[in-house]
Amino acid sequence: MPRPKPVAELKPRAVRMSDEEYVKFKEWGGADKLRRLLDAQPANYFTVFQKPEYNKADQTFINRKRERND
């Protein structure tokens, strides 16, 4: 009987950062915090990057600019 596929192993990765950046990274929570943030990514792109809503003044400016370019 074949063995089940093992879970993904953790491989060491080299990340370039200065000593100051490394200290800040460790103070911030280090790799555990980074893993939690990566696991907490939203499932849908549009939940984060939605089409911006323009206020009326911005929309008026955009319309005038389009009229001048046409």
Secondary structure in CASP SS format (residue, H / E / C, confidence):
PFRMAT SS
TARGET T0000
AUTHOR 0000-0000-0000
METHOD secondary structure of the structure
MODEL  1
M C 1.00
P C 1.00
R C 1.00
P C 1.00
K C 1.00
P C 1.00
V C 1.00
A C 1.00
E C 1.00
L C 1.00
K C 1.00
P C 1.00
R C 1.00
A C 1.00
V C 1.00
R C 1.00
M C 1.00
S C 1.00
D H 1.00
E H 1.00
E H 1.00
Y H 1.00
V H 1.00
K H 1.00
F H 1.00
K H 1.00
E H 1.00
W H 1.00
G C 1.00
G H 1.00
A H 1.00
D H 1.00
K H 1.00
L H 1.00
R H 1.00
R H 1.00
L H 1.00
L H 1.00
D H 1.00
A C 1.00
Q C 1.00
P C 1.00
A C 1.00
N C 1.00
Y H 1.00
F H 1.00
T H 1.00
V C 1.00
F C 1.00
Q C 1.00
K C 1.00
P C 1.00
E C 1.00
Y C 1.00
N C 1.00
K H 1.00
A H 1.00
D H 1.00
Q H 1.00
T H 1.00
F H 1.00
I H 1.00
N H 1.00
R H 1.00
K H 1.00
R H 1.00
E H 1.00
R H 1.00
N H 1.00
D C 1.00
END
